[in-house]
């Protein structure tokens, strides 16, 4: 393999190079998703190890999520401007170094700082993986590639709790991946199998520092307003939410006046793309709801032990992982819009079933409804990501992929906070804490009734896009 091969788009390179590229991109999705879920199970251990409170160790998770949320759009834009391959390799190196640092942390503040840096690397990996797929894979096979990435992302979410914690497993996996990247096809060096970024220019326009800072502030204040003080939404939360709204408005006003903005306002005038972002936020909010409410229902209403509850909960991520590749094939064959409608329809059906599920149906009834919901979510993710990323020009794929990641993270935050608050209110102040099975079942029914409404809105949006577009689009 010649030294010039790295500059050849994979779509025109050898099949083995294309496979290696996709495998590397899928691994970045696995690592970044693993980083979100892997620390949660270790929080009780951190409380003992650092002799501190649960509220304090929550920042181990929050620091990572805040870093990803606030940076994912900006790094996507940087990739468009200066080269996605180069920035992706920097993100992998940053993630690996931060993973080592988290494993070596002897104080809580050191671990939180390392997790923030790790989240910064993950933001780069998340934002650029889908954009690089758009550069690497022909459009007629993009669905399968997105399906593979979706499968690996779901696998990372599912594996996180079982692997243990950032101090061990994520460090080992990240280092192993970094070594594998250095010994890629032809040993041409790190990043050789990634396609050269077609949008990178020798003299890129100036980076929008002001817009990036405003967006980061708006996103950080929104995330904090949704996560601080989980038991109540007080004055501090309201102030943060108002600051987030004000920052968002100022960001929109400034972006409309800049010659080289972080996010081009014209991007949102494309109704298919803006609808894709909205649907992503809605359905991810619902997907997170299954992780928030499920443990309470399984242990409190069905009386399962924590160990059995954990096994039952893995049915959701497992269904999503298994649905990813078939969903990609369906996208390539039937079109992204039809598969988007199918995925959201399945989620609506699953949430509706959970909203009326009798306790007497037990674990089997819950698992069937959960699998329907999560499999639908996987199908939606593959189809929507394919439609949005392949529907824009190559010069905007990085920022668009970042916006997709942003909508997903906002959904995760909103699902964990707002939907958790709905469950708490419907259950009653002492219902969940006292293990009142009837109250917990009522809380689950109310929460998933709201979730069904959200997916119903997303379904209406998906059908509207399909009606606008399908008459002039032939199936793949």
N, C-alpha and C positions, 0 to 999 in steps of 0.2 A: 504493500500500500504506500503510495507516494506521499511526500510531505504536503502536496497541494490539495490532497483529498479533503481536509477539514473545511476548505472554503466552498466545497460543492454541496448544494442543497441535497439532503438525504433523499428527497423524492427522485432525484436523478442518479443517486449513487447506488452501490450494490445493495442487495436485499439484506445481507448480513450487517452492513453498516446501519441500515434503517432499523433493523431489529435492535441493535445495540443502543442507538439513540433513544428509541422508545423505552427500552428497559431502564436506561439511566434516568429519563424524565419520570417514569413511573416510580422509581425509587425515591426521587426527590419528593414526590407527592406522599409516598409512604412515610418518609421521615418527618415531613412537616405536619402530617395528620397525627403521627405517633407523638410528636411533641405536645400536641394539645391534650391528648387523653392520658398520656403515660404518668403524669404527675399526680392525677387525682387520687389514685389508690394509695399513694405514698404519703398523703397529707397527715394521717394519724401518726405515722412513723416520725415525720418531721416535728410534730408537736412534742414528742418525747425526746428526740435527738437534740433539738435546740432549746428545750425547756421553755416553751412559749405557748401562746394561745392559738386556737384554731383560726381565729380571725386574722392573726398575723401570718400564718403559713398559707392562707388563701392567696397571698400575693405571689406565691410561687407559680400559681396558675394564672393569676390576673396579669402579672408582668409580661408573660409570653403572649397572652391574648391581646393586650393593649398594644404591644409592639407590632404584632401582625396587623391589627386593625388600622393603626395610624399610618403605617408605612407602605401598605400593599399597593396603593394607587401610585404613590410617588416613585417607587422603585420600578413599577411597570413602565412609567413614562421615561425614566432614566434608561431602561433597556431599549426603548424605541429610539432614543437619541444617540446613545453611545455604543450600542451593540449588546444584544441579549445574551449571546454566548459568553462574552467576557464577564458580564455582571452575574450570570448564573454561577460561574465557577467561583467568583468572589463570595456569593451567597453560600455555596456548599462549604467553602473554607471557613467562613464565619460561623456557620452552624456547627461544624466539627470542633472548632476551637472552643466555642461556648459550651458544647457538650462536655468536653474535657474539663473545662473550668467548673461546671456544675458538679461534676464528680469529685473534684478536689476541694469543694467549698467546705469550710469549717465553721462558718457563721451564716446565720440566716440571710443577712443583707448581701453576703457574697453570692449565695445561691439565687436570690431574687435578681441581682444584677446580671448574673450569668444567664438566667432565663430570659431576661429582657434582650440581651444580645442574641441569644439563640432564636428568639422570636423575630429579631431583625433579619437574621439569615433565612428563617422560614418564610418571611414575607417575600423575599426575593425569589425563593424556590417556588412558592405558590403562584406568584404573579407571572413568572416567566415560563413555567412548564407548559401551560396551555398555549401560550403564544408560540413557543418553539415547536409544538406539535403542528400548529398552523403553517409554520415555515417548512416543516419536514415531511409532512404526509400529504399526498394528493387529496383534493377535496372529496373525491368519491370514496375515500377510505378513512376520512377524518372521524366518522362515527365510531368505528372500531377502536381507533387510537384513543379517543376520549373515553370510550367504555373501559379500556384497560387502565387508564389513569384513574377513572372513578372507582374501579375495583380495588386498586392499590390504596386509594384514599380511605375507602371503607375498611379495608384490611388494617390500616394503621389505627383507625379509631377503635376497631374491635380488639387489636392486639395490645393496645396501651395498658389497660387494666391488668392483663395477665403477665406483662413483662416486668412490671414492678416500679420503676421510678427513674428519673433522669440521671441519677448518680451512677447508674450501672448500664442499663440496657441501651438507652439512646446514645450514650457515649460510644459503646462498642459498635453499634450498628453504623453510626456516622463515620467512625474511623475506618471500619471495614469498607464502607462505600467509597470513601476518599481514596483508599488504596486501590480499589477496583478501578476507579476512574483513571488513576495514573497508569494502569496496565491495560488500557483499552485496546481496540483493534489496531494492530500495527504498532502498538506502543508509541503512538505519535504524541503522547502527552495529554494532560488533563484538558478536557473540553474538545478534543479532536473530533469526537463523534457528533457533537452538537453542530447544527447547521450555522453557517455564517449568517448574521443578521442582515437581511436585505435592506432594512430601513436605516441602518447606521450610516452616517455621513462623516466626511472628513472635517467639516465645519458645522457641527450641529447648532441649532438655535440656543439661546441662553435658557438655562433651566429656571422654571418658575418657583423661585425660593419662597416668595411671599404666599403664593397660592398653596404650596405644599405645607407651609407652617400653619396657615389658617385651617386647612383641611385636617391636619393632625390635631390641632387644638379642639376643633369641633368634634372630631371622632373620639378623642380621649375623654372630653367632658361628657359626651353622651354615654360612653362605656362606663365611666365612673358613676354617672347618675343612675344607671341601671343596676349596678353591682354593689355599691356601698349601702350598708344598712339594709340587709335583705329582709329583715322583719317589718320594716316600715318604709314609707316614702315620705321623708320629712323635708324640712326647709332646705337642707343642704342639697338633697337630691333635686329639688325643684330649681334651685339656683344653678346647679350644674346643667340641668336640662335647658334652662333658658339661655345659658351661655353657649351651649351646643347649637341651639336654634339660631342665635345671633351670629355665631361664627359661620354657620352654613349659609345664611343670607349674605353676609359680607363676602364669603368665598365666591358665591354665584355672581355678585355684582362686579367684583374685581376681575374674575375670569373672563367676563364679557368684554372687558376693556383692554386686555393684554394681547399683544400681537402673537405671542407664543405661550398660550396658557397651559397649565397642567392638564386640564380636561377641556377639550373644545366644546363649547355649548351646543354647536351643531350636532354633536354626537347624540345628544338626547332628543333631537328633533326627529331622529329615525325612530318611529313608534315601535318597530319590531325590537330594536335594541333596548330602548328604555323599558318596554314591557318585560323583556327578558330579565333585566335587573330587578324589577318590582316582583316578578314571580319568584325569582330566586330567594329574595328576602322573606317572602311570605312562607314558602314551603320549608325553608330552613328553620324558620321559627317553629313550625309544626314538628319537624324532625327532632329538634332539641327537646320539645315537650315530652316526647316518648321517653327520653332519658331522665327527665326531671320527675315525672309523675310515676313512671313504671315501678321503680323500687318501692315506693310507698304502697302502691296497690298490691303488689305481689307479696310483700311481707305483712302489711296491715290488714288487707281485705281477704287475701287468699291464705295467709298464714304460712308462707314459705320461709325456710331458713335463709340466711344471707348467702350461703354457698349455692343453694338451689336457685335462689333469685338471680344470682350472677350468671348461672348457666342459661336460665330462661332469657335474660336480657341480651345475651350474645346472639339470640335468634335474629334480632333486628339487623345489626351490622353484618351478620353472615348472609342474610337474604340480600342485603344491598351489594355485598361483594360478589355473590353468585349472579346477580342480575346485570352487573356492569357490562361484561363482554357481549352477552346476547342483546342487550339494549343497544350497544354500538352497532352490531350487525343489523338490527332493526332500523336504526337511523339511516345507515347506508342504503338499505333496500327500500324503505317506505317513506323516508324523508324525516327531517328533524321535527317539523311542525306536528305531524301526525303522532309521533312518539311522545312529544311534549304533552299533547292532549291526553294520551293514554296514561302517562305517568301521573299527571295531576288527578285524573279521574280515579285511578287506583288509590291515591292518597285520600281523596274525598270519601271513597267507599270505606277504606280502613278506619278513618277517623269517625265516620258516622257509626260504624259497628262498635267502636270503643265507647262512643257516647251513650249507647243503649245496651251495652254488654251486661247480661245478668251475671251476678257473682256465681250463680250455680253452674255456669258453663266452665268455670275453673280455668286452669292453665291452658288447656287446649284452645278454648275460645279466645283467650287473650293472645296467644301466639299466632293464631290464624289472622286475627285483625292486625297485629303488629307487623307480621311478615308482609301482608298486603300493603300496609302503609310504607314500610321501608323499601320494599322492592319498587313501589311506585316512585319513591323519592330518588332511587338510583336511576331509574329510567328517565325521569325528568332531568336530573343533573346532566346526564350524558347528552340528551337531546338538546337541552337549552344551551349548554356550553358550546356544543358543535354549531348550533345556529348562530349564536352571537359572535363567536371568535372567527368563524369562516365568513361571516357576513360583513366584515370590515376590511379595509385595505391593510396591507402588511405593516405600514408605518404606524398604525394605531393599535396593533394587536397586544402590545405590552400593557398599555394603559387600560384597554378593554378587559384583558384578563385580570388586571388588578382590581377593576371595578366589580367584576364577578366575584373575586375573592372577598372584596369589601362587603358586598351584599350578603354573602354567605356568613361572614363573621358578625355582621349586624343582626342577622337572623338568629345566630347562636346566642348572642348576648340578650336579645329581646325574648327569645324562648325561655332562657334560663331565669330571667327576672320577671317580665310581665306575665308570662304564662304560669310561672311558679307562684306569683302573687294571686292570680285567679284561682289556682288550686287551693292555696292556703285560705283564701276568703271563703270559697265554697265548702271547704272542709270544716272550717271553724277554728277558733284560736287554739282549742285544746284537742281537736279531733285527731290530727296526725300524730301529735306528741303522745297522746294517750293510747294510740293504736286502735282507735274506734273504727272497726271494719266498715260499718254502715256509713259513717261520715266520710271515710276515705273513698268509698265507692261513689258516693254522691259527688265528692270533689272531682274524681276522675271523669264522671259523666259530664259535669258542667264544663270542665276544662277542654275535653275533646269535642264537645258541642261547639265551643268557640273555635277550636282548631278546624273543625269541619267547615265553619263559615269562612275562615281564612283560605283554606284550600278551594272552597267554592268560588271565592273571588278570583283566585289564581286560575281556576278552570275557565271562568268566564273570559278572563284576559287571553288565555291560550286559544280558546275557540274564536275569539274576535280576530286574533292575529292570523289564525288558520284561514278564516273566511276571507280576509283581505288578500292573503298571499297565495293560497293553493290554486285558485283558478288560473294563475299565470305561472305556476311552478309545476313542472312535471316530476313525478317520483323518481328517485335515484334508481 
